[in-house]
Each structure stands twice: as C-alpha cells, then as structure tokens.
Amino acid sequence: MAYFRTTIQAGATIEVTKSYTKRTGVKVRGKREKPTAEEIEKVNQKNAERKLRLKINANFEADDLFITLTYQKDKRLPPEEAKKAIKKLIEGLRKAYKKLDVLFKWICVTEYKSKSIHHHLLINHVDGEDMAKTVRKLWKYGRPGFKHLDDSGQYKDLAAYLIKETSKTCKEDGGAKQRYSCSRNLILPKPKTKLVKKAKKWAADPKPIKGYYIDKGTVYSGIDPFTGREYQKYTMVRLSGSSP
C-alpha cells in the first residue's frame, strides 16, 4: 500500500503530513462518538495556531520586531477606541515604510477579556533603520516593549502564545471575530501532495532531508480522533548556514 506525503514550505520550515488518503489516514470502522464542544474548541485553536505559524514562518525572520503595546492607566481605551488607536499606528508605520521604499508586513493581536487591554504587533525590520524609535514616536498611550525574533526560523511557540492570548476574547465574542489581523501582502504557503509508491508504511522515526533537522516537539504518529484516520506529522527546520 502506498501513502500520501503532504509538505508545506514556510520560510525555514517544512511541515510534513503522511497519510493513506489525501484527507489524512485510513478511516477505521466503527461508530465515532460525537465530539464535545471542548474538543471542537481545542481543534479550532490548533488549526488557528497552525495557520498563524505558517504565516509567521513564511514571512518573518531574525531581527524582526515583536512589539507589546500597552496603555497607561489614565489612557486606557474601550475596545472600539483601541481598534482605532492600533489602526492609526499601523497606518503611520505603513507611511514610514513607504518613505523608505520597503514593503511593510505586519500581524496584530489584541486581547482585552482576560487582562488589561493590550496589543501584540509583529513587523519586519528595516536594515539600517531604528523602527522601534518610529513606534515609540507614534504610540501615545504607553511605553512599548520590544523583542527581536531569533534566527531559528521556527516560530511555533510565538504563534501558540498569540492564539492563546486571544482565546478568551474570541470565546466570549462568540468565536465569530478573527483572532488576529494582518497585512494583505503576506505569503500564504500552499501544500504539495505526492503519492509515495515505494513504501507500504512510513518510518516510525522520520528522518530529515539534507540541510534540515526535525523539531522533535512536532513529531506525532497516531489516529485522528475525529476522522478515525491514521497519520504522522512533523516539522523539519533548516540548519543554520544551509541554503534555502
């Protein structure tokens, strides 16, 4: 029996899923129990993490800025006004990048249900320019916090953190609102599926291709509880110094 191998290239990462059908695995016999609301919520959160992870990995890299924007106690805004404040900041940054003739990429998350309202903003850096200084100049409500992305190219923990940050707000808003906003110019990685005919079964311990290593924390082999299909998934990450 052959199997299908689906890969998604996102920056320095390649996410791999192996299954016996394109839909993931071989469907097992027997009646499946109807998933609970809690189980569905967990799956939705994992799917949201995956989509955001692919966007971050495909569009951002070392030295890009991860910014936390808070409000001083006497300058806190209600959610609708805060949306206008962060929109104004993003518009100011867009103009600044345009003057520098640099493409502006961004992802923004806002949280206000579980703690004081704040925003997380991820933007691309500009060589030779201090974009943090520009953010400080534009943000009038508090003191921004800045961190730089590392050079791993694998930002799954950041994606998981950002989705977790939005969980309560998204849930209390009925789940209808988008968990984050982003620029329209982001690369959206597409899956590629190949039929592997030479093997009846995939290896229990997957091996990376040349120039990559396997992120051990991403390896999973088992049965999808919703589809009853067997599958394996893992992520390969490009080794430092290796060519794309």
Summary of the structure (lengths in Angstrom):
residues: 244
radius of gyration: 20.6
end to end distance: 32.5
largest distance: 66.3
contacts: 672
relative contact order: 0.25
helix: 30%
strand: 27%
